């Protein structure tokens, strides 16, 4: 009479390896689905005047203005206004 130990070890090892591979595939595809879902709402928000008649962005005519705050307070300027 043969012992069942080699069969149990084979099926347990195969089950562990198969479960690992199935888990990796489910995780891989799940990650792709979640990333696609999270990134679909990220669209470029732009004003209509930034596009030409074909819907392409016009990079030549867009002007960016940056206002920097002057945090230094000068008392002389305040005295000149009075």
ChimeraX attribute file (.defattr): number of C-alpha atoms within 10 A of each C-alpha:
attribute: neighborCount
match mode: 1-to-1
recipient: residues
	/A:1	3
	/A:2	5
	/A:3	7
	/A:4	8
	/A:5	8
	/A:6	10
	/A:7	10
	/A:8	11
	/A:9	11
	/A:10	11
	/A:11	11
	/A:12	12
	/A:13	12
	/A:14	12
	/A:15	12
	/A:16	12
	/A:17	12
	/A:18	12
	/A:19	12
	/A:20	12
	/A:21	12
	/A:22	12
	/A:23	11
	/A:24	12
	/A:25	12
	/A:26	12
	/A:27	12
	/A:28	11
	/A:29	11
	/A:30	12
	/A:31	12
	/A:32	11
	/A:33	11
	/A:34	10
	/A:35	11
	/A:36	11
	/A:37	11
	/A:38	9
	/A:39	9
	/A:40	8
	/A:41	8
	/A:42	8
	/A:43	7
	/A:44	6
	/A:45	6
	/A:46	9
	/A:47	8
	/A:48	9
	/A:49	11
	/A:50	14
	/A:51	15
	/A:52	10
	/A:53	7
	/A:54	6
	/A:55	9
	/A:56	9
	/A:57	16
	/A:58	11
	/A:59	9
	/A:60	7
	/A:61	10
	/A:62	11
	/A:63	7
	/A:64	5
	/A:65	6
	/A:66	6
	/A:67	5
	/A:68	6
	/A:69	6
	/A:70	6
	/A:71	6
	/A:72	6
	/A:73	8
	/A:74	8
	/A:75	8
	/A:76	8
	/A:77	9
	/A:78	9
	/A:79	8
	/A:80	7
	/A:81	6
	/A:82	5
